[in-house]
Every structure is written in C-alpha cells, then in structure tokens.
C-alpha cells in the first residue's frame, strides 16, 4: 500500500478537478481547436502523477500478494486504478509534456489492464508509436510493453542489463504457456524471481515496473483460456485443446466472460444474463456452445435473435468460429415454409447450430415438435423485447411454450444488455428468481457525455458531472461556429440540432467513426439532404470518404444507386462516405454498410434505433439529435443499449456521446431533466409483457388513461364486430379530449396484433384443450404476463385466453382445421378469410403457371396486406403492377419511377408524396413479409382439400420465396439465402448459372466448380459479399 502521512492515497475532489483540466486540454486537441483558442489552464495536472502512480502500485501490490482473489479486490483500489487509467490517458492526449509520453502510455495501458479493461489496454499498446521503449529501467519497460501489446508475437530484446537473463526467461516460458497451457507455475516463479531482483537492487521506477510486470502476468494467467475453460466447464484441458489451438480462438477471457464462467454457465447452468454492450457477448456465446458440445450435454443448439441483421451477424461469427469442424451452422430463413434441414439420426455424429428469429422458430416447432426433445441449449439474444409492440407477443409465447417442453436437463440462457427486473424474468423462465447474472459494472470502455451549448457567438461542449458516468466538470470552448458558405448559406443553424450534429460529425470524422442518431427515419433522410447540400457548397473540410476506404465506398455507392436510383439522396450521400442506416434502407445495403463500418472501411453513419438492435459497430462518436421516436421518448434501456455502441472495446479507449441540441443544456428545462433521466441506468424500465397490454386502458397524448368497464370489452368487440372495432378511434376522439385518432388507432392495432398472435398460439396448442376448453386458461399460466400480474390480473388473463378459445371453438369446429390454422402464425380472422378464398380459387390455382398464379393470388394479397404504405396508396390499381415488378426483380428505384412517383399516401389535403423510403417499406415489409406469410397460409390450407395438389403447392412455395425477397428465379432466391442478401447481387450472380437449381447444396457445388467466375464477379460488389463467397468456398 502507498501511504502519505498514514493515509491511503485516493483521488479526492482536487484530484478530480485536475483530471478535469487534463481531460479538457485533451478534448481541445481532439476537437481540432487551434492552440490559440485553448483555455489557459490555471493549474498543472502533472501534480497527479504521484497519486496515479501510487494507485498503480497499490493495485499491483494487491494482485502480487498472498491469497489474492479478484472477487475480493479492495473497492477503493479498483476506484483508484480506474482513476489512474483515465488520468494517464488524458495526460498523454493533452500534450502537456511530450517528454513523458513513453512513460505515460505505458502506465496508461498497464492501468487499464489491471482495471479489468483489457480492450482499452490493447488499444493504447497497439496504437502507440512509441517503440522501442527506452526508460532506462533495465528492460523492464520492454517486457511490460510486450506483455500489454501482443505476447503472442516474438519478444525482441537486445539490452544487456542485470535483468536481461530473467526477462528473456520469463518471456520464453510465458510464450510457451500461451501456446500449450503448460508451465503456469514456472511462469509465476520466473516473474516473482524478476520482481525480487528489482526489490533487491532496483530503482523506484524499476520496482514499480517489476510490480506491474508481475501483476500483469498474474492477471494474464488467471484470465487465460488454458486456466479458465477447464475450471469453469468441469472438462479436462485435453478436451479444450483442439479449440484453443485454432488460430483465431481467444487467448483470454474478458471480465464479463469470466463472470459467466464463475457463475457456472459453462458447466450447464441456466440464467438470465445482463452483459454490457461490447463486453464480449459473441465470444461468450461460442464458449457456451462449445462447452455444451464438448461435455456431450447436447448435439443441437438453437440461437434465437429478434432481428434479421443480428441473426446474420451471429451466424457469420459462429460459422467462422466452427469452420473446419464437424458442426453445421445454419441460419434459417424467416419464411413460413419447411425449408430447413434437421437430420435427427446424424446428430449423433455431427453437431448442429441453428440461428433463427422467434417467428421462424415458432413455425419450426409447430411443424417439428420433436425438436424440443433434442434441444439441449437455447440462447435468446436481445432477450428484453417481450414488450415490443410488434414482435413481443410472439417472442414471449415462444418462450412460454418452450419452457414446458424442453428436456429437464436442457440449458436456457437469455442475454440482454439491460433488464432491470431480471429476477422476475428468471422466475418466469427458469423458476428461479436467483438465476441471474449481472455484469453491468464491467463496462468495457469509458464513456464521456457532453452537451452542446450556444449562448455566445462561438458554441461550446460541456461535460457536466453525472452520477455513475462522469465525476468531474469541464468544457471545450469555441467548438461551434456559424460559417457562411456559397449562395449565402449559413451552416450550422444554431437552432437546428440536425445541422449541429452534422457539423460536429464532419469535424470529428478524422478521429474515428461517427454515428448521428435520429429519432425518425425522416430526420435521417433530412440530414442526408443537408449533407449533400453543404458538401457541394464549399464546406471547408473534406467529406468522410477522405477518411474511409475509397474503393469500398464507391462499391457501396454503386449498389445504393442500383437499388434506389441515381437521383436518390441516399446514393449521393453514399458517394460522400455518409451512409443512412434505418428500417427503410434495403436489407442488402444495410449489411454492406455494417460490415464496412465494422472493418473500418466506412466511418460515417446516420441512423435510427436500428443501431441499437444488437449489431456490433465500432463507433467512436455517437451524436444524439433527439431522444424521441415519433411521439414517444426512447426507453432508458434502449438508450443505454444505443450509447453502449460508442467506444467499441478493443477499438477505442473511450466512447463519446454528444447531445447536439443546445436547448437541453442552455435552457435546463424539461429536456434537461429527460436527458439526465435517460443517462441514469437505474431509471431503466422493467421488461414487461405485450400480452398484458391487451388488458391495459387506452391513453391520450398526455398519458391520461381511458378505462373500460371491463378490460376484456375491446377484445369482445374485436372478436364479435371487427368493423365496429375499426371505428373506435374516431368515436373516442369525438367524445374524449386529448385523444387523437392516430394515437388510438396505433394502440388498437397493437392490441389486435397481440390478439391475433394469441389466437395462433391457442390454435397451435389445440390438442391440449380440445377435450376440455376450460383448460385453455392454463396456457397463459406459463407466460410472463401471468408471472408479472397480481391476482386480479391473473384472473383477467385466464378469462382472456378462455374467451379467445371459446371463440375459436365456435368458429372452427373441426379439430383438423384448427391444427392447420395453428401452423400459419396468423390470427383466426385471417385464417377463416384465407380458407374461404382457397375454397373459391383452388381450381384456378391448379390450372395456371407460376407467373399467372401471382395474378390469381393478388385478390387475396390486396385485401389482407395491412402495411400502412400499401393500404394508404391513393391509386390501388398501381399496386398490382408494383407487386409484379417486385417479384420480377425490378429495383426499388425502377418501381418508384415507373409506378409510384405520382402516387400519394392518403387522400385530400393531408396526402403526401410517395418517397423511395415508402417504396422500400411497402415492398420489403408489405409484400415481402406480410405477403409471404399469407402465401404460406394458403399453402398450409390446401391440405384441407382432397385431390392431387402437389404441383400447385410447389409453385406456391417457390412464389412465396420470390415474394419474400423480390426475385424472379429459384437461382437468385437460393443465392440470396446463401448470404448474397441483396436483390441486385443475387439477381446478377444468378445470371452466371446456366441451369435451374432447386437446392442450396446444388448451388454450393456449382459455385465451387465455377470459383474463378464467381470470384471475378464478386469483386465489383461491397466487401461483405466477398466474405460470404469466401465462407461458401471454404
């Protein structure tokens, strides 16, 4: 311990003030302020060196002591070493004394590592240009730097000092341990021997460095996969050796991964897990699966993720991790048809991992219920979305069903960045309120929070003290200034947060990747328009493409143009190196942009909450323009999931979150209160149930509830009189103040979606209640809604399920029909209507080609697709041509120019023009998602009818996939599903093949036999697709 006057050295208020000065100075350089604009500092942060060094020495001494155990580490020492890591980094970046840089960067990296932030430590050591070290410390600085930077590399050491032989020995035997796992005790002994020599004859600096070397060695040994994985899994080292020896396998566990091991996850325990964003969740998932396979607990694993993009990312990472092993890693399409292969007999010889959305997994289990008997591990990613208005009910019902059907010895893991009521979720899912693991304090990188302020001619950024986030107060002056561009354009307008965000992004892009967060898709598009205007208007800074990989940017720009058209604002922005990322950007473009950002080839993205949906992007700056998504404020938990994307561990030492609206800080009104509330994770909302929302009242814009006499009244109206249900919004808005038609309509639609999902669930489980309809109420007892409800709520939920069951039994009396309806994922009203349509049109379907089959089906699609853009089109006669062009593979831009450019959304004075965003949304969500669901239901219902219908079912299945992806041929569909998930690319690659193929295995063989042709073609497309081809060829 380091004591001065008998007191333990710890950061006090003055120390935090000095750290604020160093941080402010560092930020002024970071924001590219001219030195003449810097604040004159009134004190010298160099005074903190003694304290920071003492904090480093204290933690090293504790780690090197007898009986050290990380979980019992002194809390004050942890606080001290985090303070030291921040000080050393800030001082290095402040440029106050460049002569101290070698020492400062070494101490900063060591402090981060001992503070359990290995990613930040690695960034500093790897990016440092200070090499070789020369601190006149006998070479101790060299081995410490090597240990922190890359101990798998060769240790080049040519100094002749009293430590030389011991340093060389330690480096050699530690490198051997890294490779084989052998000799742990020898490494510890060699490190202690080196430390004893320093204590016997070394200088103060040598003593400190020797302590740091020993502490880092000890931590690296404790965190090593050779040490942790056998201990945490209960397996032997030899069981793990093959995996550990793979070139890209992790060498150490990060803190959150280690916590999972310590809590028994790798030995088969189930849990609800909270892991901070960027804490190593992807690698943790791999370890979970490997331990389950190696221990022979299972040969079949399901990974369920709520978003297609996240499924893609998980599949890609697992496919890479298990490459070359007898493990099949399959990403299931989200089409409702049996296009998946699970070879039950072969699971004893090979292992299988499926990655799927909740909806598809629901469908799979309804067609292959026996799957639950072999599923020994289920991992739910982003498992907090049970209250999502669109997908929450299906997600909750999936888990409700699985929890009763999985084998008793199966393992269930639910992972999320933040679940405030994790104990309640664990009680529901695992029957154990204590089966939770919380690692929220294991934040992998530091965060800085700042607010724009513009009360003076030159605006500032303020970094105020914030609970649990920022301990000191400082600001950066003269960051914002209005500029007069060509054509008298003033930019940025100090009253427009979007323009300030763009200005800051363009200013900071040279330092690292920038994301501008917008609450609305329209706001993202507006920023793209302003960017195009400003950067073509003599803005005095290079566009982001100058800091990106130009060839990749041009490839993505070309893909955007071919999807959206030459005149698209998104295309023009892409050419500048600025990319839009939201729900109305075509799926294939989003994949290409995400990969380019991940690989550092692109650096600037304008996004909505899609950025928070689990996809890992190495963003350094997150600039927030608004915290509202439409009329609703973003949830606290979603906001923390979002800001967790800033400062990717292993890429940055800090993530910067900037609130761009000056009103928040300058006015300190309700916006300031909301910002503070959002920034405090303690305010995170409980994970609720979308099922329970059916019984909740309706609310006006001010949050005032409108209670019904009976919570089931709205459900009864929906069941008995759908037309009356649709008139409710107008009726309420007329008789109750503050209730808008649109708000009520949206709330009722959410209730209707939930009712339809429950109907489908009850239909799928009809065998469990057919002999006793009253027992249907028991189906709800396994739900989260039931677990979270009080006695009266439980009673209402049971009555809800009984009411829906009785309605089903009255309207569908044949048990065989109920079972087929239950395989469709649709509600009862849709099922009845589709069945009636099939009765009337089956003969017509039997006697037409696949091309003409779409025309027959259009009368069904036109009525039952509920997509808003689809239904509000003021020229419905155009939609037939839109649908045909979609399945013919026409681009979004072509469809817009030739069909929808003159159309309007809605009628009358409030009608709006169609935009390319609306076209994408209509095609991908309306035709592609809803339309494909409807065709899947038609195919299921043909089984009701006698006769030979195999050919029409085949044609329907092919057409369903064409409608899902908007593609004209089976070749292009298969290529899309193999990972070439862009319509333009799948279509063009399909033209390289002369024969019609029908199976993925056939396509893979053709690609491999035409390797050079495909490699040449793929070079014209973004790098993401090159990666897909490499995986197929491997």
C-alpha positions, -999 to +999 in steps of 0.1 A: +000+000+000+011+036-006+006+058+024+013+095+029+011+106+065-006+073+074-035+077+049-042+056+020-037+076-012-070+080-030-085+105-056-101+134-038-120+164-050-089+183-060-076+153-079-108+151-098-105+188-106-070+183-120-082+153-140-109+176-155-082+201-165-062+174-183-094+160-199-104+194-211-070+200-226-071+166-243-105+173-257-094+206-272-068+188-292-093+161-301-118+187-314-090+202-335-090+236-318-062+259-328-039+263-298-047+300-296-083+290-289-074+268-260-084+277-224-055+289-203-052+262-176-050+276-141-032+245-125-008+218-136-023+183-139+013+169-137+008+171-100-014+140-103+015+117-114+024+108-079-012+098-070-018+079-102+015+060-099+006+052-063-028+038-074-010+017-100+015+005-074-012-003-049-033-025-072-001-043-084+009-049-048-025-064-040-025-087-071+010-099-063+001-106-026-006-139-010-041-152-013-052-127-040-087-134-053-102-109-079-137-111-064-124-098-031-104-069-045-105-038-025-131-014-038-110+017-032-082+002-051-105-005-081-117+031-080-081+043-078-068+023-107-097+034-129-088+070-120-052+064-128-061+049-162-082+079-171-055+103-159-026+087-178-047+086-210-059+122-206-025+135-198-010+117-228-037+132-251-033+167-235+002+171-250+013+190-218+046+172-217+056+151-247+088+141-230+067+120-206+048+102-234+067+069-233+061+065-195+026+079-197+014+055-224+030+025-207+014+033-174-020+040-191-020+007-208-010-012-176-036+007-156-064-002-180-054-039-180-053-040-142-086-021-141-102-050-160-105-031-192-082-052-215-097-038-247-086-003-238-052-015-227-047-033-260-057-002-280-032+020-262-003-005-265-011-014-301-017+021-315+012+036-296+041+048-319+065+048-290+088+018-298+112+007-287+108+017-251+138+034-235+131+045-200+164+034-185+147+008-164+169-022-173+145-036-200+116-040-175+097-014-197+103-036-227+088-068-213+058-049-198+051-032-231+054-066-249+030-082-223+005-055-229+008-052-266+009-087-280+025-115-261+019-139-289+045-120-310+082-127-308+099-108-279+128-089-294+152-079-266+188-068-271+196-049-240+224-060-217+213-053-181+212-071-148+176-082-156+184-095-191+185-132-184+155-132-162+135-111-187+144-134-215+135-165-195+101-151-184+092-141-220+102-175-233+083-197-208+053-174-208+051-176-246+053-214-243+024-213-218+003-192-243+009-219-269+004-250-249-011-242-215+019-259-198+042-244-171+019-219-153+038-223-120+071-219-138+059-186-152+048-173-118+081-183-103+101-166-130+080-134-126+085-134-088+122-140-093+124-109-116+105-089-090+127-100-061+158-088-081+142-054-087+133-051-050+168-061-040+188-037-063+164-016-085+154+020-087+120+032-077+109+031-113+123-004-118+105-016-086+072-002-099+077-017-133+086-051-118+054-050-097+034-041-128+050-070-148+042-095-121+007-082-117+000-083-155+015-118-157-007-130-128-038-115-144-030-129-178-025-164-163-057-161-143-077-150-174-060-175-198-083-199-216-060-227-205-068-218-169-104-207-171-121-230-196-113-264-179-120-250-145-153-233-154-166-262-176-156-292-155-138-306-185-101-315-189-075-294-207-073-320-234-110-316-242-104-279-250-070-282-267-082-286-303-104-255-300-078-234-281-052-243-307-073-228-336-055-197-349-083-172-341-095-186-308-094-162-279-064-163-257-080-148-226-115-143-211-126-107-207-142-098-173-178-104-183-169-137-199-151-148-168-181-138-147-203-162-167-178-190-161-176-183-124-213-185-122-215-220-137-228-211-172-201-232-189-210-262-168-246-261-179-265-238-155-293-217-169-295-180-163-308-146-173-277-126-181-271-089-183-239-081-202-228-046-212-227-039-249-192-046-263-183-068-233-176-099-255-211-115-259-203-130-293-173-149-279-192-159-248-219-174-270-192-195-287-179-207-254-214-216-242-219-238-273-185-254-272-188-264-236-223-279-243-208-299-272-176-310-255-194-322-224-219-341-246-248-324-230-263-319-264-255-320-301-282-295-311-282-258-302-307-230-310-298-193-310-328-171-312-324-134-321-352-109-328-337-091-358-326-105-392-294-083-391-285-097-358-292-133-370-268-126-399-241-114-376-244-143-351-244-168-380-214-153-396-194-152-364-203-188-354-197-201-389-162-186-388-156-199-352-166-235-361-151-236-396-133-269-403-151-287-375-179-313-378-205-287-368-233-274-391-241-237-385-274-228-403-292-196-404-329-203-411-348-181-435-377-163-419-401-177-445-430-198-432-422-230-450-403-261-443-370-250-460-348-262-431-330-295-427-325-312-393-312-347-398-321-363-364-302-396-370-270-378-379-269-356-348-251-384-330-222-380-355-222-343-361-235-312-342-258-285-354-265-249-345-295-231-359-298-193-358-333-180-362-358-153-355-386-161-329-412-162-356-394-188-376-385-209-346-422-208-336-430-221-371-403-248-370-416-261-336-452-262-349-440-285-378-413-304-359-424-305-323-400-334-317-372-309-320-377-298-284-366-333-272-331-329-285-325-292-280-301-291-251-291-255-252-313-225-262-298-190-263-321-160-265-302-129-276-315-094-270-340-111-247-357-080-234-382-074-262-413-091-247-430-057-246-422-048-282-455-039-298-448-058-330-429-089-320-431-091-282-461-114-281-446-140-304-413-139-285-430-143-252-452-171-264-423-189-279-405-190-245-437-198-227-442-229-249-405-240-248-401-237-211-426-266-206-413-288-234-375-287-232-359-316-215-353-312-178-315-311-182-315-286-211-298-252-206-316-219-213-297-186-215-314-153-220-289-124-227-296-087-228-276-055-222-300-043-195-330-059-178-340-041-146-363-069-134-341-098-143-351-116-112-388-116-123-377-128-158-357-156-142-386-166-120-408-169-151-384-185-175-363-207-151-384-210-120-356-195-100-355-158-092-318-160-082-307-175-116-294-141-128-260-128-136-254-091-137-222-077-151-233-041-158-205-027-137-180-044-160-182-016-186-155-024-212-147+012-222-151+046-206-178+070-218-178+108-220-211+126-221-213+162-234-239+187-243-238+214-270-242+250-256-245+281-278-253+312-258-222+331-272-211+337-308-190+305-306-206+274-292-192+251-266-194+215-254-200+210-217-190+178-199-210+181-166-206+157-136-231+129-139-239+101-114-221+069-122-208+083-155-187+114-151-172+126-119-157+159-129-168+191-147-151+206-177-159+221-211-144+226-246-147+262-259-152+275-294-162+242-309-193+256-328-192+285-352-216+296-379-200+295-414-211+315-444-210+292-474-217+297-511-251+311-520-253+328-486-259+295-468-253+298-431-242+265-416-248+252-390-281+269-379-277+272-342-314+264-338-313+231-356-299+201-338-296+181-370-273+207-385-252+209-354-249+172-353-237+171-389-212+199-383-197+181-353-196+148-372-177+163-401-154+180-376-147+147-357-145+122-385-107+124-387-105+109-352-128+079-357-162+066-368-192+088-363-229+079-359-256+105-358-287+092-340-321+104-352-355+095-336-372+093-370-363+079-404-374+112-420-349+130-398-321+107-410-331+114-446-332+151-439-296+150-426-286+133-457-301+161-478-283+187-458-250+168-461-254+168-499-261+205-499-233+215-476-206+194-490-214+206-525-214+242-512-177+248-504-178+235-469-141+239-457-134+203-448-130+171-467-160+147-469-159+115-449-148+095-479-114+111-474-111+092-441-126+060-455-115+033-479-124+050-512-128+018-533-152+003-508-172+035-506-176+036-544-188-001-544-214+006-518-224+038-537-229+018-568-250-008-550-272+020-535-276+036-569-287+003-585-312-003-557-326+032-551-318+051-583-293+077-594-312+107-580-316+092-545-303+115-517-291+083-500-270+075-531-255+110-533-246+108-496-231+074-500-207+089-526-195+113-500-189+085-475-220+092-454-245+063-451-281+061-439-290+031-417-326+027-408-356+004-414-363+017-449-328+011-462-328-021-483-316-051-463-286-058-486-273-023-483-275-023-445-254-055-444-228-039-467-227-007-446-225-026-413-196-047-425-177-017-439-181+001-406-170-030-386-139-032-408-131+005-406-137+010-443-166+034-437-166+060-409-199+079-410-235+067-405-268+085-399-291+061-381-322+054-361-326+029-333-316+001-358-281+008-345-292-004-310-305-037-324-275-058-314-253-052-344-217-045-333-203-014-349-170+003-338-184+038-333-162+064-315-187+093-315-225+090-311-241+123-317-277+125-305-301+148-323-333+138-305-344+112-279-379+109-294-390+082-317-421+097-332-442+110-303-426+086-278-393+091-260-368+063-264-368+039-235-339+042-209-328+006-215-328+011-253-308+044-249-282+026-229-281-002-254-276+026-280-248+045-262-231+012-255-222+011-292-200+042-287-164+032-278-160-004-290-138-023-267-106-033-285-110-004-309-112+027-286-104+037-251-135+059-249-168+064-265-181+099-268-219+107-266-228+142-276-262+158-273-264+182-302-294+202-292-282+234-274-317+239-258-311+209-235-281+224-217-288+261-222-324+262-211-322+235-185-359+228-189-378+195-191-354+184-219-325+186-194-345+165-169-353+139-196-316+137-206-305+131-170-332+105-166-321+087-197-284+087-187-291+070-154-294+033-159-312+030-126-342+045-144-344+017-168-378+003-174-389-031-163-392-057-190-430-060-194-453-082-214-470-072-246-497-098-238-507-079-207-511-047-229-543-062-243-560-056-210-545-021-204-565+011-209-561+034-239-540+066-233-542+101-247-511+121-257-506+133-221-506+098-207-542+101-193-559+067-193-593+059-206-606+029-187-632+004-200-658-010-177-643-044-183-607-050-195-620-076-220-645-053-236-622-042-265-613-079-272-650-088-273-656-060-298-627-072-319-640-108-320-677-100-325-677-070-347-644-062-364-659-033-384-670-016-351-635-022-337-621-002-366-645+027-359-634+031-322-606+057-328-630+082-344-656+076-318-632+082-289-616+113-304-651+129-307-662+123-271-629+125-252-605+154-252-568+149-259-573+116-278-562+118-314-575+093-340-540+083-350-528+076-314-559+055-306-556+037-340-520+027-332-528+015-297-557-006-310-536-021-338-511-032-311-539-049-292-551-065-324-516-078-332-514-093-297-549-109-300-540-125-334-507-139-320-525-154-290-552-169-313-524-185-334-508-198-302-541-213-289-547-229-323-512-245-323-519-260-289-554-271-296-547-307-287-541-296-252-576-281-247-599-298-272-614-322-247-617-295-220-620-259-234-619-246-198-583-258-196-573-233-222-568-208-194-538-229-183-519-220-215-515-185-201-500-196-168-466-202-184-465-166-198-445-137-185-478-117-184-492-141-158-460-141-137-459-103-135-496-099-128-514-096-095-543-118-086-569-098-105-546-095-135-541-133-135-579-138-134-583-114-164-556-132-184-572-166-178-606-151-189-589-136-220-575-170-231-608-188-223-627-161-243-603-165-273-605-203-271-643-203-269-644-180-300-621-203-319-641-234-310-673-217-321-659-206-355-637-236-362-654-268-351-632-293-370-601-303-350-580-309-382-587-273-394-577-259-360-543-277-362-536-265-397-546-229-388-522-232-359-493-238-383-498-204-401-487-178-375-519-159-384-549-149-364-583-165-366-600-138-387-573-141-414-573-179-413-610-180-419-609-155-447-579-172-464-596-206-461-627-192-478-606-177-505-588-210-511-622-228-514-632-204-542-599-202-560-582-236-557-592-248-591-579-216-606-546-221-588-543-257-600-546-247-637-521-218-641-484-213-644-463-199-616-463-165-633-501-164-636-505-178-601-495-144-588-523-128-606-548-152-590-533-146-556-534-108-559-570-106-549-561-121-516-529-101-511-546-068-520-572-072-491-551-088-464-518-070-465-521-044-437-489-025-443-497+013-440-480+024-471-497-004-491-532+004-477-529+042-479-518+043-515-544+066-532-541+046-565-546+010-555-547-001-592-510+006-593-502-019-566-508-049-589-480-036-612-458-029-582-462-065-569-454-079-604-424-057-608-412-067-573-412-105-580-397-098-614-366-084-596-371-047-606-351-023-584-368-001-558-357+029-579-373+015-610-406+007-592-407+043-578-400+059-612-424+037-632-453+031-607-454+053-576-437+086-584-470+103-589-490+084-563-499+098-529-502+084-494-537+091-482-562+114-498-573+150-495-552+179-483-531+157-460-520+134-488-482+130-491-460+121-519-445+086-521-408+086-515-382+059-521-384+052-484-420+043-487-413+021-517-388+001-498-411-002-468-440-013-489-420-039-508-399-054-480-425-052-452-458-052-470-452-076-499-421-093-487-431-100-450-469-099-448-474-112-484-451-141-478-470-150-446-502-150-465-489-173-492-475-197-466-510-198-450-526-206-484-501-234-489-510-249-455-547-247-462-546-266-494-541-296-472-578-294-463-588-304-498-590-338-514-572-344-547-537-341-560-523-306-553-485-313-551-477-292-581-496-261-570-480-264-535-446-265-551-454-235-573-468-217-542-436-224-522-414-210-550-436-180-554-437-174-517-399-171-517-399-149-547-424-126-530-404-127-498-372-115-515-385-098-546-366-121-570-376-137-603-359-172-602-351-200-579-314-195-586-315-159-574-336-169-543-310-196-533-281-172-538-300-147-516-305-173-489-268-184-491-259-149-479-259-128-510-288-110-494-291-081-518-316-083-546-293-068-573-264-090-564-285-122-561-301-115-595-268-108-613-249-138-597-278-159-608-272-150-644-238-167-642-255-201-639-269-218-670-292-243-653-321-240-629-312-253-594-336-261-565-313-269-536-287-250-517-263-279-518-265-279-556-258-242-557-228-245-534-213-272-557-219-250-588-202-220-571-172-241-561-168-256-596-170-221-611-148-205-584-129-181-606-161-168-624-177-160-591-146-145-576-142-122-605-179-111-604-179-106-566-150-081-568-175-055-582-196-056-550-190-045-514-166-065-493-194-080-472-203-102-502-168-112-508-167-125-473-199-145-480-183-161-510-151-169-490-172-188-465-190-208-492-158-217-509-143-228-476 
